[in-house]
C-alpha cells in the first residue's frame, strides 16, 4: 500500500529504489466477528515501489497497491460478502492504495511509517510500526539484493465508508504485513514528478527482472495457483 508526494529525481547518495515482490508480500487482517472471535483474512499479490536506504530510515518512501480480489477469509461465502457492495465494494473499488508521507525512526531497524490509505475510494491517515528484518543478497538464484520487512497497524473501517453490518463486524481492523522488496532501478520513476525530466529512465531501458504475482521466484510454478476473480455480493454468512 503506498503513494508518496512528488520528489526530485534520484541522484548519487539518494535512497535506492526497490520493487515489492508480490509473491512474498502479504497483508493479514483481523476483525471482531460479533465479539465471539476475530475473523482472520489475508490478501496476497500486493505491488509497489520503495525508496529505501538501510543507513537512513527517515528517507524511506513507499507506494503500495493491494488487489482486493486476492482476499481470502477461508470461506467462499465470507469472501463474497467482504467483497460485496455493503463492505469493500471491490467491483467499483478493486484496489486499496497506500502512500507514505513521513517516517520516524526509532533505531537502526525500526520506525513508524505514516501515510494515507485509500480504501473504497475514501482516504484516511494510517500509521504502521515497521521492522527491517534483513537486507542482503538472496541465497537462491538469481541472487537478487533483497530487503525484508514486517509491519503492524490498526485502522477504522468506518473511516473508509466500510460500515455495513456494524452489529456483527467490529470497526477496528488489525493489520499485519510481511513484505519483501528487490532492487530495481526502474522503480525510482514512480517517485519522479515527470518522467521526461533529466534523470528519468530512458524509455525501454533495461530493468531488473522483478517477479510478479503470476511468476514464481524461489518456488516452483506448479506449487502455486491463481486465485479467482471476486464473485457477486451475497448476504452475510
Secondary structure by P-SEA (a helix, b strand, c coil): ccccccccccccccbbbbbbccccbbbbbbbbccccbbbbbccccccccccccccccccccbbbbbcccccccccaaaaaaaacccccccccccbbbbbbcbbbbccccbbbbbbbbbcccbbbbbbbbccccccccccccccccccccccccccccccccccccccccccbbbbbbbbccccccccccccccccccccccccccccccccccccccccccccbbbbbccccccccc
